[in-house]
Amino acid sequence: MHKLHRSMAVFNQPSLPFQNLLSIFMLLAMAITAFGQETERTAEITQTAMKTREMLPSRLGSNWQAVTPVRTLGKDEWTILPNADIHAEYGLKNLITRQYSDGQARHTVEIFEMNYTSGAYGLFSFNRNALPANRKEFFVGRFMVSIAGDQPDPAVISELERLLSNESGPVPFLQTQLPNRNKIDRTEKYLIGPAALALIEPFSHLKEIIDFSGGVQIATAAYNHAGGQMNIMIVEYNTPQSASDGLARAQGIYESRPSYEKQSRIVKRTGNYLIEVSGIRNRPEAEELIGQIKYSPRVTWEGSKMSDIPWQFRPWDPAAFEEASETAVMLIRTFYWIGILIVSSILMGVITGGSFFYWRRYRRRKLGLDDIFSDPGDTVRLNLDDYLIEQGEQGIKQIGPRNE
């Protein structure tokens, strides 16, 4: 007859120092990452604030003192202002404003920070013939500056030009392709979107058919012509196929016009240029003038950094190579120290876990409990020794009937 009994001894609980240390390390790494991101955001905000204060300091020239703090309108704020769609087309990032006074008069200075110089020039060219008498505008690099106030002080303009002179970039090339003969001064406009084109009355009907995607750009100007005014528009497409498609769409509109209006317009293509002329009174003279327009392809890259140029077109730049090398070294150092931290955590876990293990073994041996098998889970033990082995027999234990 077999016996069953319960063993009530205690198992050693396995310690988890390594898991705990790994969790602590992961939490620490997450905290460091979050802190680094927050620090980076704070630094960016601080840098932007410092930059705006440098652009609009507390004093301009010798007489003009700031009377209001600097105010910066981001995209979520300036989009509610008039002509926001046109500003968006030209790539407005921030609108920075501040008021100044010399004790008698007051000037409001607005700086339109654009993505590229072409956007600042385009907005400047679009506005300049529609400005009120008490406003003056100019552009420096990526910034278009507008000053409102009676007779803006030349010293204020000179100081702002000096403060913004570090920003530079290529001015658009297309407007230089407009003929110079008989051109009315300061009528050139540079357009890169349908919202601005819709406000150019002689060519507003083209806003629906010109696709501005892919960098299509427009230059227009007014000309003295046969006792009146003639307007010329050049649309530059990226490929001859696009120019052909644009010509077909423009001619479709041209053919639908009355015959008297056809006599006052010319639509033609030269290379990647689509040329349209309106307000013609002397057709041979107009054809001679637009015959001066020659397609001159020219590639320029917007931006002030080497990274703004596609990598396959970038010239060799030692500074860029040095920057890439420094970045690679920084990444290697980062992963090196991450590896050191991981190995250190593993070693600390092994040492701590081993110390706990041998300390508990030492304590059990000291108490005489080292040979006792124990388990806190109330293990059930089946003791069959008295049933299978005859009394007094020693040596090999055999399960099953004995062969005589």
Secondary structure by P-SEA (a helix, b strand, c coil): cbbbbbbcccccccccaaaaaaaaaaaaaaaaaaaaaaaaaaaaaaaaaaaaaaaccccccccbbbcccbbbbcccccccccaaaaaaaacccbbbbbbbbcccbbbbbbbbccccaaaaaaaaaaccccccccbbbbbcccbbbbbbcccccaaaaaaaaaaaccbbbbcccccccccccccccccbbbbccaaaaaacccccccccccccccbbbbbbbccccccbbbbbbbbbcccaaaaaaaaaaaaaaaaaccaaaaaabbbbbcccbbbbbcccccaaaaaaaaccbbbbbbbbbccccccccccccccccaaaaaaaaaaaaaaaaaaaaaaaaaaaaaaaaaaaaaaaaaaaaaaaaaaccccccccccbbbbbbccccccccccccccccccccc
